[in-house]
Amino acid sequence: MPETVVVGIDTDAVTAWVAEIVPALAGPLTFERIGLGQSNLTYLIGEASGRQWVLRRPPLGTLLASAHDVAREARILSALEHSAVPVPRILAVTDDPSVTDAPLVLMEFVDGLVVDRMAVAETLTPKQRHAIGIRLPRTLAAIHAVDLHAVGLADLASHKPYAQRQLTRWSGQWERSKTREIPGLDDLTRRLSASIPEQREVTLVHGDFHLRNLITSPDDGDVRAVLDWELSTLGEPLADMGSMLAYWSEPGEHTAGDFPATQLDGFPSRAELVEMYLAETGRDPAALKFWHALGLWKVAIIAEGVMRRALDDPRNKAAASTPTVERIDALVDAARAVAADAGI
């Protein structure tokens, strides 16, 4: 039976909207909140014949300016539909007030494996973990090789130096969403601002690339779809690699919260991921250290924002546990250590 109440959407209104887009719906639709994301909310829509679709909307409650723009995310996915980057196909976007109180995006359902819980990661063999792990730097290289003019994304964002844009944006997010003072983070912000490497190119940047944002093949680890493009922009490609390394914890580290999956046997080390990406792209290994430190700094700020939203409106909580003060502090400490090792 379809659910009668689904937080964040009017199921009757959405059903009528979907019926205008999808031919020959078979009976009533079912709606289920899915995923572990605590930013944009994601729902699985199903019908009696077995067909499925995915629906996305912004989080509930008061949002920071420019954040959680699902219509912009849909534009990016549509532009990439025929590129070498695997993404879900966008079917429709609406902000019609008779349907929804916030923009909605309807997209195709991509079947596959999402390694987003420890229980999933632990069922994989070391060989399967390795096969998935080595796809990440290769997929990033494909994202960074997208011809912006050919796909119509050259005007997606500013072409001005990316590091300063990131520092300005996320420092502002920190000031608006922080729940406490962290002097070490403020000190690191100043150090990063004084140590920005020269930017040599502008590419598409995913902005939140990590294991949980991929749909992979359980057979060979191939990436079937890259998800969650809400932070995507134009800028320095090494920023994506730095963020990926920030999420990629190794044994003995405490930055991953309840999801230290990459510490399991079989997943490549950070050094191996770096070697594969740099071999694929020929980019600067010295500059990557700056972006690794900035990636940890940014993940700490994002985690603080998620914690703040969950405190402000518990309906934004998802299946993943809310970030803790301890995890955020560990991220800041790790960022400071990486920065110090890089001479920042």
Secondary structure, 3 states (H helix, E strand, C coil): CCCCCECCECHHHHHHHHHHHCCCCCCCCEEEEECCCCCCEEEEEECCCCCEEEEEECCCCCCCCCCCCHHHHHHHHHHCCCCCCCCCCEEEEECCCCCCCCCEEEEECCCCECCCCHHHHHHCCHHHHHHHHCHHHHHHHHHHCCCHHHHCCCCCCCCCCHHHHHHHHHHHHHHHHCCCCCHHHHHHHHHHHCCCCCCCCCEEECCCCCHHHEEECCCCCCEEEECCCCCCEEECCHHHHHHHHHHCCCCCCCCCCCCCHHHCCCCCCHHHHHHHHHHHHCCCHHHHHHHHHHHHHHHHHHHHHHHHHHHHCHHHCCCCCCCCHHHHHHHHHHHHHHHHHCCC
